[in-house]
Amino acid sequence: MRLLILLTAIFFLGKTTVFSQDKKITKTGQIIFEASVPSFEEVKASNQAVSCIINTKTGEIASLVLMRGFHFKVALMEEHFNENFIESDKFPKAIFKGTIKDFNLANIDSKGTKFNVNGTLTLHGISKEIAVIVLIKKSGNDLELISNFNLNPKEFNINIPKIIKPKMAETVQVQINFLLK
């Protein structure tokens, strides 16, 4: 009887290990955004507690960002970002759900492979279809995901006061770097 229980336990643990290999995840991904313009103070923030998961069989990808996790050099800028622009109390997170087109784990090496990613970004209560290019590299058993793209705050109903507009770029440059294990 003990042998049967032991064999059953080994079987289920083995199945769990095999299934978990289909997903790569991080809770310490990094997003940096910048909306600086020349001659004015830098408008730049980073968030190093971003979650992301990729299903390596299907190419499905999802990411979650807590908006209060963005930190600026200037505390007042961070306060304005959370209270006036992104309204973090009302819209505490941004979520991306999508698919990596033609994703094949076997074709990825340490130099990296570029992929098109299509999905829905929900930010500030607005969901919008976006398409970006990502570079995915193998790093041992891990995957590194790197991308740079632009977002327009207007498209997500983020209002920038007239007095601030000349001090900020109309489009926000976004950089992501995730190491998924």
Sequence and secondary structure as in RCSB ss.txt:
>XXXX:A:sequence
MRLLILLTAIFFLGKTTVFSQDKKITKTGQIIFEASVPSFEEVKASNQAVSCIINTKTGEIASLVLMRGFHFKVA
LMEEHFNENFIESDKFPKAIFKGTIKDFNLANIDSKGTKFNVNGTLTLHGISKEIAVIVLIKKSGNDLELISNFN
LNPKEFNINIPKIIKPKMAETVQVQINFLLK
>XXXX:A:secstr
 HHHHHHHHHHHHHHHHHHHTTEEEEEEEEEEEE   TTS   EEEEEEEEEEEETTT EEEEEEEGGG EESSH
HHHHHIIIIIS TTTS EEEEEEEETT  GGG  SS EEEEEEEEEEETTEEEEEEEEEEEEEETTEEEEEEEEE
E GGGGT    TTTGGGS SSEEEEEEEEE 
